Amino acid sequence: MAERILMDGAAIARTLTRLSHEVIEKNKGTEGLCLIGIKRRGEIVAERIAALLQKGYGVQVPCAGIDIGMYRDDLVSGYFVPDAHVNRLGFAIDGKKVVLCDDVLHTGRTVRAAIEAIFDLGRPASVRLLVLADRGGRQMPVCADLVGKNIPTSSSEWLDVRFAELEGEDSLGIRRTDETDNENF
């Protein structure tokens, strides 16, 4: 089945703008706030939120990406160990209000791994989860605090998020998969 576009570039921009305002509301301002994006696409979400906070509120919020490869329970095994990248954010997170950003929330395993990686770097005052899209299908007790769009999907569907920084355009689409398409999960 062909991809069905659910959000074009303008819709993604509006959604991220709304989420940037919600970040301020949920955290009661920007004091002690920092953004951490799950590499790769979550990092783009975090950078865009940081730019919107700078533009809209005149504040520069610390922002960095975090690599969760060594924390994934479904990737690390006796046969496969991913390359470890040392996470250096460039700022301390002890006592900070962390907003963890990602593009899509599905099973919750990525978020669990990211939280573990964050706590290896320090002890934040709080961690809130911001996602562009929540597709449901949890396997872990994880719930996003800030959601751009809820898009319930079946196990035979997946969300395709494209960002200008990587693919040259912004869009969010949904695809159905078949047996030969499973490498997209």
Residue pairs with C-beta under 8 A, 6 or more apart in sequence:
1 175
1 176
2 175
3 160
3 173
3 174
3 175
4 173
4 174
4 175
5 171
5 172
5 173
6 149
6 151
6 172
6 173
6 174
7 15
7 149
7 171
7 172
8 170
8 171
9 164
9 169
9 170
9 171
11 172
12 132
12 148
12 170
12 171
12 172
13 170
15 132
15 148
15 149
16 45
16 48
16 49
16 52
16 132
16 148
17 52
17 56
18 148
19 49
19 130
19 132
19 146
19 148
20 49
20 52
20 53
20 56
21 56
22 146
23 33
23 49
23 53
23 99
23 130
23 146
24 30
24 53
24 57
26 128
26 145
26 146
27 33
27 97
27 99
27 128
30 53
30 57
30 59
30 61
32 95
32 96
32 97
32 125
33 61
33 62
33 96
33 97
33 99
34 61
34 62
34 63
34 64
34 89
34 91
34 93
34 96
34 97
34 98
34 99
35 46
35 47
35 49
35 50
35 61
35 62
35 63
35 64
35 98
35 99
35 101
36 46
36 63
36 64
36 65
36 66
36 89
36 93
36 98
36 99
36 100
36 101
36 114
36 118
37 43
37 44
37 45
37 46
37 47
37 63
37 64
37 65
37 66
37 100
37 101
37 102
38 65
38 66
38 68
38 100
38 101
38 102
38 110
38 111
38 114
39 65
39 66
39 67
39 68
40 65
40 166
41 102
41 103
41 104
41 161
41 163
41 166
42 65
42 100
42 101
42 102
42 103
42 114
43 64
43 65
43 66
43 101
44 103
44 163
44 165
44 166
45 101
45 102
45 103
45 130
45 131
45 132
46 63
46 64
46 65
46 99
46 101
47 63
49 63
49 99
49 101
49 130
50 60
50 61
50 63
53 59
53 60
53 61
54 60
54 61
62 89
62 90
62 91
64 89
64 90
64 91
66 87
66 89
66 114
66 117
66 118
67 84
67 85
67 87
67 117
68 110
68 113
68 114
68 116
68 117
69 75
69 82
69 83
69 84
69 85
70 76
70 81
70 82
70 84
70 117
71 113
71 114
71 116
71 117
72 82
72 109
72 110
72 113
73 109
73 112
73 113
74 109
75 82
76 82
87 117
87 120
87 121
89 121
92 122
93 118
93 121
93 122
93 123
93 124
94 122
94 123
94 124
95 123
95 124
95 125
96 122
96 124
96 125
97 124
97 125
97 126
97 128
98 118
98 124
98 126
98 127
98 128
99 127
99 128
99 129
99 130
99 146
100 111
100 114
100 115
100 118
100 127
100 128
100 129
100 130
101 130
101 131
102 110
102 111
102 114
102 129
102 130
102 131
102 132
103 131
103 132
103 133
103 161
104 131
104 132
104 133
104 134
104 135
104 159
104 161
105 111
105 129
105 131
105 133
105 134
105 135
105 142
105 144
105 147
106 135
106 136
106 137
106 138
107 137
107 138
107 139
107 140
108 138
108 139
108 140
108 141
108 142
109 139
109 140
111 129
111 140
111 142
112 140
112 142
115 127
118 124
118 127
128 145
128 146
129 142
129 143
129 144
129 145
129 146
130 144
130 145
130 146
130 147
131 144
131 146
131 147
131 148
132 148
132 149
132 161
132 172
133 147
133 148
133 149
133 150
133 151
133 159
133 161
133 172
134 144
134 147
134 149
134 150
134 151
135 151
135 152
135 153
135 157
135 158
135 159
136 150
136 152
136 153
137 153
137 155
149 172
151 159
151 174
153 159
153 174
156 176
156 177
156 178
157 174
157 175
157 176
157 177
158 174
158 175
158 177
158 184
158 185
159 172
159 173
159 174
160 171
160 172
160 173
160 174
160 175
160 184
161 171
161 172
162 169
162 170
162 171
162 172
162 173
163 170
164 170
175 181
175 184
177 184
177 185
